[in-house]
């Protein structure tokens, strides 16, 4: 499949964002993690929708991939502010996903 690399990166990002959001709920200072949790959830939803659209071979996905790249970058920046390993792992998955989006758009 033409979009398999991007779909793989999107699904990996969904997994990491969902894990990060859930793990953030278990932190001692949850108020400090609110932005991280919200951004994780939004990023997971957008990446999931984008992966489904690409898997269906829908031709006009450029705008969604551009938005996906943007939210992945925001999520990576937010997660990078925190010292938790799940946040660091999520930031890395989001950066890789943003790069895969960029390659798709090139």
GROMACS elastic network, one bead per residue, 0.5 to 0.9 nm:
[ bonds ]
;  ai    aj funct       b0    kb
    1     4     6  0.53123   500
    1     5     6  0.86788   500
    1    55     6  0.83255   500
    1    57     6  0.89430   500
    2     5     6  0.79274   500
    2     6     6  0.89537   500
    2    57     6  0.87965   500
    3     6     6  0.54941   500
    3     7     6  0.60946   500
    3     8     6  0.86148   500
    3    54     6  0.66254   500
    3    55     6  0.74715   500
    3    57     6  0.83436   500
    3   104     6  0.78769   500
    4     7     6  0.50109   500
    4     8     6  0.60039   500
    4     9     6  0.85867   500
    4    54     6  0.86316   500
    4    55     6  0.80504   500
    5     8     6  0.52037   500
    5     9     6  0.63213   500
    5    10     6  0.86696   500
    5   100     6  0.72671   500
    6     9     6  0.50523   500
    6    10     6  0.60470   500
    6    11     6  0.85770   500
    6    51     6  0.77704   500
    6    54     6  0.85949   500
    6    97     6  0.72409   500
    6   100     6  0.53983   500
    6   101     6  0.65322   500
    6   103     6  0.84979   500
    6   104     6  0.71779   500
    7    10     6  0.50012   500
    7    11     6  0.61151   500
    7    12     6  0.84958   500
    7    47     6  0.87623   500
    7    48     6  0.89997   500
    7    50     6  0.80233   500
    7    51     6  0.50718   500
    7    52     6  0.81826   500
    7    54     6  0.70515   500
    7    55     6  0.72554   500
    7   100     6  0.89053   500
    8    11     6  0.52390   500
    8    12     6  0.61205   500
    8    13     6  0.85580   500
    8    51     6  0.81608   500
    8    97     6  0.87740   500
    9    12     6  0.50632   500
    9    13     6  0.60919   500
    9    14     6  0.86566   500
    9    47     6  0.89526   500
    9    51     6  0.89280   500
    9    93     6  0.75729   500
    9    94     6  0.84771   500
    9    96     6  0.68466   500
    9    97     6  0.50339   500
    9    98     6  0.86559   500
    9   100     6  0.67337   500
    9   101     6  0.87103   500
   10    13     6  0.50528   500
   10    14     6  0.62465   500
   10    15     6  0.87557   500
   10    44     6  0.84876   500
   10    47     6  0.52435   500
   10    48     6  0.67798   500
   10    50     6  0.75355   500
   10    51     6  0.60103   500
   10    68     6  0.89634   500
   10    93     6  0.87702   500
   10    94     6  0.84878   500
   10    97     6  0.58766   500
   10    98     6  0.88737   500
   10   100     6  0.84040   500
   10   101     6  0.87174   500
   11    15     6  0.62951   500
   11    16     6  0.87161   500
   11    44     6  0.85532   500
   11    47     6  0.70180   500
   11    48     6  0.66262   500
   11    51     6  0.68883   500
   11    97     6  0.89838   500
   12    15     6  0.51716   500
   12    16     6  0.62954   500
   12    17     6  0.86078   500
   12    93     6  0.67038   500
   12    94     6  0.86318   500
   12    97     6  0.80666   500
   13    16     6  0.51513   500
   13    17     6  0.59680   500
   13    18     6  0.84656   500
   13    43     6  0.80739   500
   13    44     6  0.68316   500
   13    47     6  0.70767   500
   13    48     6  0.87308   500
   13    72     6  0.83110   500
   13    90     6  0.71516   500
   13    92     6  0.88789   500
   13    93     6  0.52188   500
   13    94     6  0.56461   500
   13    95     6  0.89330   500
   13    96     6  0.82810   500
   13    97     6  0.64653   500
   14    17     6  0.51938   500
   14    18     6  0.60641   500
   14    19     6  0.84850   500
   14    40     6  0.85153   500
   14    41     6  0.87032   500
   14    43     6  0.72823   500
   14    45     6  0.74318   500
   14    46     6  0.86642   500
   14    47     6  0.61691   500
   14    48     6  0.63362   500
   14    93     6  0.88289   500
   14    94     6  0.88502   500
   15    18     6  0.53505   500
   15    19     6  0.61522   500
   15    20     6  0.85536   500
   15    44     6  0.75750   500
   15    90     6  0.87287   500
   16    19     6  0.50797   500
   16    20     6  0.59398   500
   16    21     6  0.85183   500
   16    40     6  0.85056   500
   16    44     6  0.83205   500
   16    86     6  0.77416   500
   16    87     6  0.86430   500
   16    89     6  0.70724   500
   16    90     6  0.50381   500
   16    91     6  0.85924   500
   16    93     6  0.67129   500
   16    94     6  0.82570   500
   17    20     6  0.50473   500
   17    21     6  0.60658   500
   17    22     6  0.85184   500
   17    37     6  0.84759   500
   17    39     6  0.84895   500
   17    41     6  0.66461   500
   17    42     6  0.88458   500
   17    43     6  0.69483   500
   17    44     6  0.56621   500
   17    75     6  0.85112   500
   17    86     6  0.89112   500
   17    87     6  0.85787   500
   17    90     6  0.58605   500
   17    91     6  0.86740   500
   17    93     6  0.83853   500
   17    94     6  0.81583   500
   18    21     6  0.52334   500
   18    22     6  0.61897   500
   18    23     6  0.85604   500
   18    37     6  0.87994   500
   18    40     6  0.66031   500
   18    41     6  0.65904   500
   18    44     6  0.65011   500
   19    22     6  0.51842   500
   19    23     6  0.60138   500
   19    24     6  0.84797   500
   19    40     6  0.88371   500
   19    86     6  0.73371   500
   19    90     6  0.82499   500
   20    23     6  0.50566   500
   20    24     6  0.59672   500
   20    25     6  0.86894   500
   20    36     6  0.83375   500
   20    37     6  0.74206   500
   20    40     6  0.69676   500
   20    79     6  0.86404   500
   20    86     6  0.53431   500
   20    87     6  0.59049   500
   20    89     6  0.83170   500
   20    90     6  0.64461   500
   21    24     6  0.51413   500
   21    25     6  0.65939   500
   21    33     6  0.87297   500
   21    36     6  0.70850   500
   21    38     6  0.76671   500
   21    39     6  0.85147   500
   21    40     6  0.57303   500
   21    41     6  0.67342   500
   21    86     6  0.89051   500
   21    87     6  0.87340   500
   22    25     6  0.53194   500
   22    26     6  0.72270   500
   22    37     6  0.77595   500
   23    26     6  0.53948   500
   23    27     6  0.70577   500
   23    86     6  0.71454   500
   23    87     6  0.88012   500
   24    27     6  0.53286   500
   24    28     6  0.88496   500
   24    30     6  0.68909   500
   24    33     6  0.62304   500
   24    34     6  0.83456   500
   24    36     6  0.77797   500
   24    37     6  0.66158   500
   24    84     6  0.86446   500
   24    86     6  0.83456   500
   24    87     6  0.83395   500
   25    28     6  0.84816   500
   25    30     6  0.62603   500
   25    33     6  0.78256   500
   25    34     6  0.87638   500
   25    37     6  0.78110   500
   26    29     6  0.87497   500
   26    30     6  0.74384   500
   27    30     6  0.55906   500
   27    33     6  0.79820   500
   28    31     6  0.88246   500
   29    32     6  0.56605   500
   29    33     6  0.71377   500
   30    33     6  0.50653   500
   30    34     6  0.65568   500
   31    34     6  0.54641   500
   31    35     6  0.85920   500
   32    35     6  0.75945   500
   32    36     6  0.83150   500
   33    36     6  0.51430   500
   33    37     6  0.61305   500
   33    38     6  0.86808   500
   33    82     6  0.85479   500
   34    37     6  0.51876   500
   34    38     6  0.62018   500
   34    39     6  0.85316   500
   35    38     6  0.51935   500
   35    39     6  0.59680   500
   35    40     6  0.83640   500
   35    78     6  0.74566   500
   36    39     6  0.52132   500
   36    40     6  0.59481   500
   36    41     6  0.85667   500
   36    75     6  0.73925   500
   36    78     6  0.59004   500
   36    79     6  0.61133   500
   36    82     6  0.87826   500
   36    87     6  0.84376   500
   37    40     6  0.50783   500
   37    41     6  0.61894   500
   37    42     6  0.86763   500
   38    41     6  0.51840   500
   38    42     6  0.62202   500
   38    43     6  0.85486   500
   39    42     6  0.51279   500
   39    43     6  0.59674   500
   39    44     6  0.84574   500
   39    71     6  0.80037   500
   39    74     6  0.76340   500
   39    75     6  0.56368   500
   39    78     6  0.75715   500
   39    79     6  0.87520   500
   40    43     6  0.51719   500
   40    44     6  0.60702   500
   40    45     6  0.86530   500
   40    72     6  0.89768   500
   40    75     6  0.62692   500
   40    78     6  0.88847   500
   40    79     6  0.83789   500
   40    90     6  0.84877   500
   41    44     6  0.51754   500
   41    45     6  0.62810   500
   41    46     6  0.87547   500
   42    45     6  0.52102   500
   42    46     6  0.62542   500
   42    47     6  0.85748   500
   42    71     6  0.78665   500
   42    75     6  0.87399   500
   43    46     6  0.52319   500
   43    47     6  0.59980   500
   43    48     6  0.83778   500
   43    68     6  0.74551   500
   43    71     6  0.58635   500
   43    72     6  0.61557   500
   43    74     6  0.86662   500
   43    75     6  0.67219   500
   43    94     6  0.85407   500
   44    47     6  0.52183   500
   44    48     6  0.59463   500
   44    49     6  0.85704   500
   44    72     6  0.89672   500
   45    48     6  0.51341   500
   45    49     6  0.61835   500
   45    50     6  0.85587   500
   46    49     6  0.52072   500
   46    50     6  0.60824   500
   46    51     6  0.85827   500
   46    64     6  0.81529   500
   46    67     6  0.81598   500
   46    68     6  0.60792   500
   46    71     6  0.79720   500
   47    50     6  0.50428   500
   47    51     6  0.60648   500
   47    52     6  0.86034   500
   47    65     6  0.86035   500
   47    68     6  0.62108   500
   47    69     6  0.89990   500
   47    71     6  0.89136   500
   47    72     6  0.83022   500
   47    97     6  0.87569   500
   48    51     6  0.51805   500
   48    52     6  0.62730   500
   48    53     6  0.86762   500
   49    52     6  0.51774   500
   49    53     6  0.61925   500
   49    54     6  0.86703   500
   49    64     6  0.87585   500
   50    53     6  0.51161   500
   50    54     6  0.61612   500
   50    55     6  0.85033   500
   50    61     6  0.76618   500
   50    64     6  0.65274   500
   50    65     6  0.66747   500
   50    68     6  0.73716   500
   51    54     6  0.51952   500
   51    55     6  0.60062   500
   51    56     6  0.86151   500
   52    55     6  0.50686   500
   52    56     6  0.63019   500
   52    57     6  0.88660   500
   53    56     6  0.52252   500
   53    57     6  0.66659   500
   53    58     6  0.58069   500
   53    59     6  0.88147   500
   53    61     6  0.71600   500
   54    57     6  0.50151   500
   54    58     6  0.58384   500
   54    59     6  0.79589   500
   54    61     6  0.71247   500
   55    58     6  0.76535   500
   56    59     6  0.89303   500
   57    61     6  0.89879   500
   58    61     6  0.65062   500
   59    62     6  0.82177   500
   60    63     6  0.76112   500
   60    64     6  0.85924   500
   61    64     6  0.53931   500
   61    65     6  0.61319   500
   61    66     6  0.86545   500
   62    65     6  0.51142   500
   62    66     6  0.61458   500
   62    67     6  0.86932   500
   62   104     6  0.86580   500
   62   105     6  0.69571   500
   63    66     6  0.50897   500
   63    67     6  0.62937   500
   63    68     6  0.85267   500
   64    67     6  0.50436   500
   64    68     6  0.59542   500
   64    69     6  0.85417   500
   65    69     6  0.61097   500
   65    70     6  0.86016   500
   65   101     6  0.60374   500
   65   102     6  0.84146   500
   65   104     6  0.81243   500
   65   105     6  0.76094   500
   66    69     6  0.51618   500
   66    70     6  0.63904   500
   66    71     6  0.88824   500
   66   101     6  0.71226   500
   66   102     6  0.79341   500
   66   105     6  0.76292   500
   67    70     6  0.50073   500
   67    71     6  0.62465   500
   67    72     6  0.85160   500
   68    71     6  0.52467   500
   68    72     6  0.60237   500
   68    73     6  0.85552   500
   68    97     6  0.85978   500
   68    98     6  0.73830   500
   68   101     6  0.74102   500
   69    72     6  0.51609   500
   69    73     6  0.62431   500
   69    74     6  0.87473   500
   69    94     6  0.86489   500
   69    95     6  0.87670   500
   69    97     6  0.72038   500
   69    99     6  0.76728   500
   69   100     6  0.83933   500
   69   101     6  0.56488   500
   69   102     6  0.70590   500
   70    73     6  0.52233   500
   70    74     6  0.63614   500
   70    75     6  0.87023   500
   70    98     6  0.73580   500
   71    75     6  0.60074   500
   71    76     6  0.84482   500
   71    94     6  0.86739   500
   71    98     6  0.83954   500
   72    75     6  0.50453   500
   72    76     6  0.60349   500
   72    77     6  0.85506   500
   72    91     6  0.84537   500
   72    93     6  0.86868   500
   72    95     6  0.65971   500
   72    96     6  0.88132   500
   72    97     6  0.67796   500
   72    98     6  0.56200   500
   73    76     6  0.50928   500
   73    77     6  0.61913   500
   73    78     6  0.86469   500
   73    91     6  0.84943   500
   73    94     6  0.65911   500
   73    95     6  0.62896   500
   73    97     6  0.87358   500
   73    98     6  0.62848   500
   74    77     6  0.51367   500
   74    78     6  0.61761   500
   74    79     6  0.86171   500
   74    94     6  0.86973   500
   75    78     6  0.50584   500
   75    79     6  0.60230   500
   75    80     6  0.83621   500
   75    90     6  0.81962   500
   75    91     6  0.67546   500
   75    94     6  0.66795   500
   75    95     6  0.86742   500
   76    79     6  0.52326   500
   76    80     6  0.59448   500
   76    81     6  0.88314   500
   76    87     6  0.85408   500
   76    88     6  0.84317   500
   76    90     6  0.69337   500
   76    92     6  0.68691   500
   76    93     6  0.79478   500
   76    94     6  0.53534   500
   76    95     6  0.60511   500
   77    80     6  0.51516   500
   77    81     6  0.67576   500
   77    91     6  0.69513   500
   77    95     6  0.89484   500
   78    81     6  0.55510   500
   78    82     6  0.76876   500
   78    87     6  0.86203   500
   78    91     6  0.78404   500
   79    82     6  0.57220   500
   79    83     6  0.85218   500
   79    84     6  0.87540   500
   79    86     6  0.86328   500
   79    88     6  0.63829   500
   79    89     6  0.86275   500
   79    90     6  0.67218   500
   79    91     6  0.53486   500
   80    83     6  0.75383   500
   80    87     6  0.65736   500
   80    88     6  0.59304   500
   80    90     6  0.84847   500
   80    91     6  0.58199   500
   80    92     6  0.86465   500
   81    87     6  0.82985   500
   81    88     6  0.87122   500
   82    85     6  0.84872   500
   82    87     6  0.62484   500
   82    88     6  0.73697   500
   83    86     6  0.85844   500
   83    87     6  0.69438   500
   83    88     6  0.69919   500
   84    87     6  0.52716   500
   84    88     6  0.64636   500
   84    89     6  0.87711   500
   85    88     6  0.50065   500
   85    89     6  0.60651   500
   85    90     6  0.84386   500
   86    89     6  0.50728   500
   86    90     6  0.60270   500
   86    91     6  0.85463   500
   87    90     6  0.50114   500
   87    91     6  0.60642   500
   87    92     6  0.86234   500
   88    91     6  0.51094   500
   88    92     6  0.63266   500
   88    93     6  0.87598   500
   89    92     6  0.51969   500
   89    93     6  0.62946   500
   89    94     6  0.86618   500
   90    93     6  0.50527   500
   90    94     6  0.60643   500
   90    95     6  0.85424   500
   91    94     6  0.51089   500
   91    95     6  0.61574   500
   91    96     6  0.86632   500
   92    95     6  0.51198   500
   92    96     6  0.62293   500
   92    97     6  0.85639   500
   93    96     6  0.51702   500
   93    97     6  0.61245   500
   93    98     6  0.86371   500
   94    98     6  0.60971   500
   94    99     6  0.85783   500
   95    98     6  0.50497   500
   95    99     6  0.62104   500
   95   100     6  0.86268   500
   96    99     6  0.50417   500
   96   100     6  0.61962   500
   96   101     6  0.86311   500
   97   101     6  0.61537   500
   97   102     6  0.85561   500
   98   101     6  0.50044   500
   98   102     6  0.61832   500
   98   103     6  0.87077   500
   99   103     6  0.62338   500
   99   104     6  0.86355   500
  100   103     6  0.50637   500
  100   104     6  0.62180   500
  100   105     6  0.86591   500
  101   104     6  0.50666   500
  101   105     6  0.62255   500
  101   106     6  0.86739   500
  102   105     6  0.51056   500
  102   106     6  0.61428   500
  103   106     6  0.51431   500
